[in-house]
Structure formats: structure tokens, C-alpha cells
Amino acid sequence: MKVYLVVILQFIIWSGYTLIEWLSKHDQLIYKVIMFFVFFYLAFMLGNHVTKSRKKTLFITALSLVMYTSIHYTLALFVH
């Protein structure tokens, strides 16, 4: 149940990142990369707080990022 909770919370974080990236579409690439790492760190720390395992948290964070990105781009194909 903890893994499911972490994935849902990280989806919320990735959604926030997508919104902020959309709002800052005129920013330079370096600022977007820094912002990504800030959100990744936030997602990792939240997951680590819930699961209490760094190895499991890293796997869950990478998995949630891949799932969110694939869902995001798949839905973008259907919208445009």
C-alpha cells in the first residue's frame, strides 16, 4: 500500500512540474533542467519518507517518472 501511495503522490508532483514547465515556456533550458532536478529531489524525499528505503524509493521514483511521461505523451498524441 505504501508503494501505491508514493506513486500517487509522485504523480501529483510530476503534474505540478508539467504545469510549471508549461508556465515557464520561455525560460532557458538550463533553468528547466534545474527545476526538473528540484522536483525529482522533492519526489525522492517524499517517497523516502514514506517507504524508509532509498533503494526502493529510487526505483519507485524512476518508475513513476517513466509512467507519467509515457501517459503524458500518449495523451498528447490524441489531443493534437
VEXLOMAR-668375 format. One line per 10 residues: number of its first residue (from 0); their letters; for each residue x, y, z of N, C-alpha, C. Coordinates in nm, 3 decimals, decimal comma, padded with zeros to 5 digits. Example, Ala and Ser with C-alpha at 12.3 -4.5 7.8 and 13.67 -1.06 7.14 Angstrom:
BEGIN
0) AS) 01,319 -00,569 00,780 01,230 -00,450 00,780 01,320 -00,330 00,780 | 01,285 -00,225 00,708 01,367 -00,106 00,714 01,290 00,003 00,787
# end
This chain:
BEGIN
0) MKVYLVVILQ) 00,082 -00,119 00,000 00,000 00,000 00,000 00,087 00,126 00,000 | 00,204 00,118 00,063 00,294 00,234 00,066 00,343 00,270 -00,074 | 00,370 00,167 -00,154 00,420 00,191 -00,290 00,312 00,264 -00,371 | 00,189 00,219 -00,359 00,079 00,283 -00,431 00,064 00,429 -00,387 | 00,073 00,455 -00,259 00,064 00,591 -00,207 00,176 00,679 -00,262 | 00,297 00,627 -00,265 00,411 00,702 -00,316 00,393 00,733 -00,464 | 00,346 00,636 -00,542 00,326 00,658 -00,686 00,221 00,766 -00,708 | 00,112 00,763 -00,635 00,006 00,864 -00,649 00,059 01,002 -00,611 | 00,131 01,012 -00,501 00,186 01,142 -00,459 00,289 01,193 -00,559 | 00,368 01,103 -00,614 00,467 01,145 -00,713 00,401 01,186 -00,844
10) FIIWSGYTLI) 00,290 01,125 -00,880 00,215 01,170 -00,997 00,167 01,313 -00,977 | 00,127 01,346 -00,856 00,086 01,484 -00,826 00,205 01,578 -00,841 | 00,322 01,536 -00,796 00,443 01,618 -00,809 00,478 01,635 -00,956 | 00,473 01,527 -01,035 00,506 01,537 -01,178 00,404 01,624 -01,251 | 00,279 01,620 -01,208 00,178 01,707 -01,268 00,209 01,854 -01,238 | 00,252 01,880 -01,116 00,293 02,016 -01,080 00,413 02,061 -01,162 | 00,507 01,971 -01,185 00,622 02,005 -01,268 00,578 02,038 -01,410 | 00,486 01,959 -01,465 00,437 01,984 -01,600 00,369 02,119 -01,610 | 00,289 02,152 -01,510 00,222 02,282 -01,509 00,322 02,397 -01,502 | 00,419 02,387 -01,416 00,518 02,494 -01,401 00,606 02,504 -01,525
20) EWLSKHDQLI) 00,638 02,389 -01,586 00,716 02,393 -01,710 00,636 02,461 -01,821 | 00,507 02,435 -01,826 00,422 02,499 -01,926 00,413 02,650 -01,902 | 00,408 02,691 -01,776 00,402 02,833 -01,745 00,533 02,904 -01,774 | 00,644 02,831 -01,772 00,775 02,892 -01,797 00,830 02,849 -01,934 | 00,746 02,849 -02,034 00,787 02,800 -02,166 00,892 02,887 -02,233 | 00,911 03,010 -02,187 01,010 03,099 -02,247 01,142 03,100 -02,171 | 01,153 03,020 -02,067 01,277 03,014 -01,990 01,384 02,937 -02,067 | 01,507 02,959 -02,028 01,618 02,888 -02,090 01,618 02,743 -02,043 | 01,681 02,657 -02,122 01,684 02,514 -02,095 01,751 02,483 -01,961 | 01,856 02,554 -01,925 01,927 02,525 -01,801 01,837 02,543 -01,680
30) YKVIMFFVFF) 01,747 02,642 -01,685 01,655 02,663 -01,573 01,550 02,553 -01,565 | 01,510 02,501 -01,680 01,415 02,390 -01,680 01,480 02,263 -01,627 | 01,607 02,242 -01,658 01,679 02,125 -01,607 01,695 02,135 -01,456 | 01,732 02,252 -01,408 01,745 02,272 -01,263 01,611 02,249 -01,195 | 01,504 02,300 -01,255 01,370 02,282 -01,199 01,333 02,133 -01,196 | 01,370 02,058 -01,301 01,342 01,915 -01,302 01,412 01,845 -01,185 | 01,537 01,879 -01,162 01,610 01,815 -01,052 01,553 01,853 -00,916 | 01,502 01,972 -00,903 01,436 02,012 -00,778 01,311 01,927 -00,755 | 01,231 01,910 -00,860 01,110 01,828 -00,847 01,145 01,681 -00,827 | 01,251 01,633 -00,892 01,294 01,494 -00,872 01,338 01,473 -00,727
40) YLAFMLGNHV) 01,412 01,568 -00,673 01,456 01,560 -00,535 01,336 01,561 -00,440 | 01,240 01,648 -00,468 01,119 01,655 -00,386 01,044 01,522 -00,391 | 01,028 01,464 -00,510 00,959 01,336 -00,523 01,037 01,225 -00,451 | 01,168 01,228 -00,463 01,251 01,126 -00,397 01,242 01,137 -00,245 | 01,251 01,258 -00,192 01,246 01,276 -00,047 01,109 01,238 00,009 | 01,003 01,271 -00,064 00,870 01,231 -00,020 00,857 01,079 -00,018 | 00,903 01,015 -00,124 00,898 00,869 -00,130 00,984 00,804 -00,025 | 01,099 00,861 00,001 01,188 00,806 00,103 01,128 00,821 00,243 | 01,055 00,928 00,264 00,989 00,948 00,393 00,882 00,843 00,417 | 00,812 00,803 00,312 00,704 00,705 00,327 00,759 00,563 00,333
50) TKSRKKTLFI) 00,850 00,527 00,243 00,896 00,388 00,234 01,012 00,355 00,328 | 01,089 00,454 00,366 01,205 00,435 00,455 01,314 00,347 00,393 | 01,320 00,343 00,258 01,421 00,266 00,188 01,465 00,344 00,065 | 01,593 00,380 00,061 01,643 00,459 -00,052 01,641 00,382 -00,182 | 01,678 00,256 -00,177 01,682 00,175 -00,299 01,541 00,159 -00,358 | 01,445 00,126 -00,273 01,307 00,111 -00,318 01,252 00,245 -00,368 | 01,287 00,353 -00,299 01,240 00,486 -00,338 01,295 00,526 -00,473 | 01,421 00,500 -00,499 01,480 00,534 -00,628 01,410 00,458 -00,740 | 01,382 00,330 -00,717 01,312 00,251 -00,818 01,171 00,304 -00,841 | 01,098 00,333 -00,734 00,960 00,383 -00,746 00,958 00,519 -00,815
60) TALSLVMYTS) 01,053 00,606 -00,780 01,058 00,739 -00,841 01,086 00,730 -00,990 | 01,181 00,648 -01,028 01,211 00,631 -01,171 01,093 00,569 -01,243 | 01,028 00,471 -01,181 00,912 00,407 -01,241 00,796 00,506 -01,258 | 00,769 00,585 -01,156 00,658 00,681 -01,166 00,688 00,788 -01,271 | 00,814 00,828 -01,283 00,851 00,926 -01,384 00,832 00,869 -01,525 | 00,873 00,746 -01,546 00,856 00,682 -01,677 00,708 00,664 -01,708 | 00,631 00,620 -01,610 00,487 00,601 -01,632 00,419 00,734 -01,662 | 00,451 00,837 -01,585 00,387 00,966 -01,607 00,424 01,024 -01,743 | 00,551 01,013 -01,780 00,595 01,065 -01,909 00,529 00,991 -02,025 | 00,521 00,860 -02,015 00,458 00,785 -02,124 00,309 00,815 -02,134
70) IHYTLALFVH) 00,240 00,828 -02,023 00,099 00,864 -02,025 00,081 01,005 -02,079 | 00,166 01,096 -02,036 00,158 01,236 -02,079 00,173 01,248 -02,231 | 00,276 01,183 -02,287 00,299 01,195 -02,431 00,199 01,113 -02,512 | 00,148 01,004 -02,459 00,046 00,928 -02,529 -00,083 01,008 -02,540 | -00,123 01,072 -02,431 -00,243 01,155 -02,435 -00,224 01,279 -02,522 | -00,103 01,331 -02,527 -00,075 01,447 -02,611 -00,090 01,412 -02,759 | -00,062 01,288 -02,795 -00,081 01,246 -02,935 -00,228 01,248 -02,974 | -00,314 01,211 -02,882 -00,457 01,206 -02,911 -00,521 01,344 -02,909 | -00,467 01,435 -02,832 -00,525 01,569 -02,822 -00,491 01,651 -02,945 | -00,367 01,639 -02,992 -00,327 01,718 -03,108 -00,350 01,638 -03,227
# end
